[in-house]
Amino acid sequence: LLGERFTIGALLQAMHRGVGEIKVLRTVVKFLLHLMPDGDFSKKWSPSFVSLSQLLHEPESFGKYSFNRSVMRVLLIENHLASEWKRVQRSSDALYESLIAGLLTNDGLGLTMKTLICRQILENTSTNDWKAGEGEPPRIKVLVPALLEVMGGSSLSLTSCATAALVNLSCGKDVVKSSLVQVGVIPMCMRQLKSKDDDLTLYTLYLLVNLSKLPHHRAIVVRNGGVPLLVDILTSSYQNVRKQKILTEVASLVGQLCNDPEIRTVLSDDYPVVLCLLWVNDQAPPNGKLKSKLLFALRQLAAGGQNKFKIGEHAIVNVIEQIAQARPKFPDCLANAILLLLALSSISSNVSIMARQDRLTQALESCGLAKQGQENPAHKFGPGLWEKVELLLVRIREEFVMGSI
């Protein structure tokens, strides 16, 4: 009869606004939540049973009680649980995240509730106040063990959510990254890559890209079989246009691993990584994250001698076309294109391809970076890039003087 006018969400909103009899509304919520000692069905529910507010004083006791999961879900969605926590714990230093962590590791909570909690963590950790600051804030310390426990579970969707939350928590925080590596998150990531689930694979690659910035972290990735797993993803996905996000992170991770010469040699000599990336680069649209990461990976691979010939012969014309179409909204694409050409320019035959029909100079003019052979003072690609262009142009002139072109 009342339709959608009377819902638990509406009741909670009325409580938060101070509308009506607050005590009556709290009693109604208490009844609907139906907190009872877990497994004890010998007694009927009574108002004298523990309330949510009382339980929030001892969040570690949540596992000892059963409750209506549908109602608890609404309490989370409407942020009622967070509001009650602040009200109950206002005089203490206890963190709301300790409650969330406790719920996340509660065996009786159920998959739907745990997924909702993980998604809430994911949303909260994407805000700037989580990204700011140095070190490992206490609330991150509280959440990480719970998320790692979830990662070790059997639900792919829940594991994906937990992995995505760790991506946010570790972004730009070296202390958090080191902590994750120390507790064994990289072997867990390797197991997740074997799942062949696209969502889980993508979030795991995001996390590995975060964690592979330091040499000893990259060494752990390799030691745990990361290279053949990465190559397997690349060779099984490189012709699939629906897997552009996965290919973007594969290219990013390949590029970072190539910072270490030994790993670069393995990727180049033992696997068809260069050929696959060249094929994807030919198909990738200009001015996008995929194109940028492909150019980055090829630049890193081009540090190896033989790769310079292979990449140069195949990719230079395509790279110059990217330069001609570059837009200030995507500065990384142009920067990686210039740096790739610079890496390839130590080979005379590559320089000859760049200079043929004045194609590089024309491309620089087309994108607006250059004007009449000089840096265009009005370009919007950011500072520092023209210095790399000048180095490349000097290299071309040197080859011209020596008569190679």
Backbone hydrogen bonds, N-H to C=O, Kabsch-Sander energy under -0.5 kcal/mol:
donor,donor_aa,acceptor,acceptor_aa,energy
5,R,2,L,-1.7
6,F,3,G,-0.6
7,T,5,R,-0.7
11,L,7,T,-2.2
12,L,8,I,-2.5
13,Q,9,G,-2.4
14,A,10,A,-2.0
15,M,11,L,-1.8
16,H,12,L,-2.3
17,R,13,Q,-1.7
18,G,14,A,-0.6
18,G,15,M,-1.0
19,V,14,A,-2.7
22,I,20,G,-0.9
25,L,21,E,-2.4
26,R,22,I,-2.7
27,T,23,K,-2.0
28,V,24,V,-2.2
29,V,25,L,-2.4
30,K,26,R,-2.6
31,F,27,T,-2.4
32,L,28,V,-2.6
33,L,29,V,-2.6
34,H,30,K,-1.9
35,L,30,K,-0.6
36,M,66,S,-2.1
38,D,64,K,-3.2
40,D,37,P,-1.9
41,F,39,G,-1.0
49,F,46,S,-2.3
55,L,51,S,-2.4
56,L,52,L,-1.9
57,H,54,Q,-1.2
58,E,55,L,-1.4
61,S,58,E,-2.6
62,F,59,P,-1.6
63,G,60,E,-0.5
64,K,61,S,-2.2
65,Y,62,F,-1.8
66,S,36,M,-3.1
68,N,33,L,-2.9
69,R,67,F,-0.8
72,M,68,N,-2.3
73,R,69,R,-2.2
74,V,70,S,-1.5
75,L,71,V,-2.3
76,L,72,M,-1.8
77,I,73,R,-2.5
78,E,74,V,-2.8
79,N,76,L,-1.4
80,H,75,L,-1.6
81,L,75,L,-1.6
83,S,79,N,-2.0
84,E,80,H,-2.8
85,W,81,L,-2.2
86,K,82,A,-2.2
87,R,83,S,-2.0
88,V,84,E,-2.8
89,Q,85,W,-3.0
90,R,87,R,-0.5
92,S,89,Q,-2.0
98,S,95,L,-1.1
99,L,95,L,-0.8
99,L,96,Y,-0.7
100,I,96,Y,-2.0
101,A,97,E,-2.8
102,G,98,S,-1.8
103,L,99,L,-2.4
104,L,100,I,-2.5
105,T,101,A,-1.4
106,N,103,L,-1.3
107,D,105,T,-0.7
109,L,106,N,-1.8
114,K,110,G,-2.1
115,T,111,L,-2.5
116,L,112,T,-2.1
117,I,113,M,-2.4
118,C,114,K,-2.6
119,R,115,T,-2.5
120,Q,116,L,-2.1
121,I,117,I,-2.5
122,L,118,C,-2.5
123,E,119,R,-2.5
124,N,120,Q,-2.7
125,T,121,I,-2.7
126,S,123,E,-0.8
127,T,124,N,-1.3
130,W,127,T,-1.1
131,K,127,T,-1.1
132,A,128,N,-1.9
140,I,137,P,-0.9
141,K,137,P,-1.8
142,V,138,P,-1.8
143,L,139,R,-1.7
144,V,140,I,-2.5
146,A,142,V,-0.7
147,L,143,L,-2.5
148,L,144,V,-2.5
149,E,145,P,-2.0
150,V,146,A,-1.9
151,M,147,L,-2.3
152,G,148,L,-1.2
153,G,150,V,-2.1
156,L,154,S,-0.6
159,T,155,S,-2.4
160,S,156,L,-2.3
161,C,157,S,-2.0
162,A,158,L,-2.4
163,T,159,T,-2.4
164,A,160,S,-2.4
165,A,161,C,-2.1
166,L,162,A,-1.9
167,V,163,T,-1.7
168,N,164,A,-1.7
169,L,165,A,-2.4
170,S,166,L,-2.0
171,C,167,V,-0.9
173,K,170,S,-1.8
174,D,172,G,-0.6
177,K,173,K,-2.2
178,S,174,D,-2.6
179,S,175,V,-2.1
180,L,176,V,-2.5
181,V,177,K,-2.3
182,Q,178,S,-2.4
183,V,179,S,-1.6
184,G,181,V,-1.3
185,V,180,L,-2.1
188,M,184,G,-1.0
189,C,185,V,-2.2
190,M,186,I,-2.1
191,R,187,P,-1.8
192,Q,188,M,-1.9
193,L,189,C,-2.1
194,K,190,M,-0.9
195,S,192,Q,-1.6
196,K,193,L,-0.7
198,D,196,K,-0.5
201,T,197,D,-2.9
202,L,198,D,-2.5
203,Y,199,D,-2.3
204,T,200,L,-2.2
205,L,201,T,-2.3
206,Y,202,L,-2.3
207,L,203,Y,-2.1
208,L,204,T,-2.5
209,V,205,L,-2.5
210,N,206,Y,-1.9
211,L,207,L,-2.0
212,S,208,L,-1.3
213,K,210,N,-0.5
214,L,211,L,-0.5
218,R,214,L,-2.2
219,A,215,P,-2.1
220,I,216,H,-1.3
221,V,217,H,-1.9
222,V,218,R,-2.3
223,R,219,A,-2.6
224,N,220,I,-1.6
225,G,222,V,-1.8
226,G,221,V,-2.3
229,L,225,G,-1.3
230,L,226,G,-2.5
231,V,227,V,-2.6
232,D,228,P,-2.2
233,I,229,L,-2.0
234,L,230,L,-2.2
235,T,231,V,-3.1
236,S,232,D,-1.5
237,S,233,I,-0.7
237,S,234,L,-0.9
238,Y,234,L,-2.1
240,N,237,S,-2.3
241,V,239,Q,-0.8
243,K,240,N,-1.8
244,Q,241,V,-0.7
247,L,243,K,-2.6
248,T,244,Q,-2.2
249,E,245,K,-1.7
250,V,246,I,-2.3
251,A,247,L,-2.6
252,S,248,T,-1.9
253,L,249,E,-2.5
254,V,250,V,-2.8
255,G,251,A,-2.4
256,Q,252,S,-1.9
257,L,253,L,-2.6
258,C,254,V,-1.8
259,N,256,Q,-1.5
260,D,257,L,-1.7
264,R,260,D,-2.3
265,T,261,P,-2.3
266,V,262,E,-1.9
267,L,263,I,-2.7
268,S,264,R,-2.0
269,D,265,T,-3.1
270,D,266,V,-2.2
271,Y,266,V,-0.5
273,V,267,L,-0.9
273,V,271,Y,-0.9
276,C,272,P,-2.1
277,L,273,V,-2.6
278,L,274,V,-2.4
279,W,275,L,-2.0
280,V,276,C,-2.4
281,N,277,L,-2.6
282,D,278,L,-1.8
283,Q,279,W,-1.3
284,A,280,V,-2.0
292,S,288,G,-2.3
293,K,289,K,-2.6
294,L,290,L,-2.3
295,L,291,K,-2.4
296,F,292,S,-2.0
297,A,293,K,-2.7
298,L,294,L,-2.7
299,R,295,L,-2.1
300,Q,296,F,-2.2
301,L,297,A,-2.4
302,A,298,L,-1.9
303,A,300,Q,-1.1
304,G,301,L,-1.8
308,K,304,G,-1.1
308,K,305,G,-0.9
309,F,305,G,-0.7
309,F,306,Q,-0.6
310,K,306,Q,-1.7
311,I,307,N,-3.2
312,G,308,K,-2.0
313,E,309,F,-2.4
314,H,310,K,-1.3
315,A,311,I,-3.2
316,I,312,G,-1.6
319,V,315,A,-2.6
320,I,316,I,-2.5
321,E,317,V,-1.8
322,Q,318,N,-1.8
323,I,319,V,-2.0
324,A,320,I,-2.2
325,Q,321,E,-1.5
326,A,323,I,-1.1
330,F,327,R,-2.5
333,C,330,F,-0.8
334,L,330,F,-1.0
335,A,331,P,-2.5
336,N,332,D,-2.7
337,A,333,C,-1.9
338,I,334,L,-2.5
339,L,335,A,-2.4
340,L,336,N,-2.1
341,L,337,A,-2.2
342,L,338,I,-2.3
343,A,339,L,-2.1
344,L,340,L,-1.9
345,S,341,L,-1.1
346,S,343,A,-0.6
347,I,344,L,-1.6
348,S,346,S,-0.5
350,N,347,I,-0.6
351,V,347,I,-1.8
352,S,348,S,-2.1
353,I,349,S,-1.5
354,M,350,N,-2.0
355,A,351,V,-2.3
356,R,352,S,-1.2
358,D,355,A,-2.4
359,R,356,R,-1.8
360,L,354,M,-1.3
362,Q,358,D,-2.1
363,A,359,R,-2.0
364,L,360,L,-2.4
365,E,361,T,-1.7
366,S,362,Q,-2.4
367,C,363,A,-1.9
368,G,364,L,-0.5
368,G,365,E,-0.7
369,L,364,L,-1.1
370,A,364,L,-2.0
371,K,374,Q,-3.2
374,Q,371,K,-1.4
376,N,369,L,-2.6
379,H,376,N,-2.0
385,L,382,G,-0.6
388,K,384,G,-0.8
388,K,385,L,-0.7
389,V,385,L,-1.7
390,E,386,W,-2.8
391,L,387,E,-1.8
392,L,388,K,-1.9
393,L,389,V,-2.7
394,V,390,E,-2.6
395,R,391,L,-1.9
396,I,392,L,-1.9
397,R,393,L,-2.3
398,E,394,V,-2.4
399,E,395,R,-1.8
400,F,396,I,-1.9
401,V,397,R,-2.5
402,M,398,E,-2.1
403,G,400,F,-0.8
404,S,399,E,-2.2
405,I,399,E,-0.8
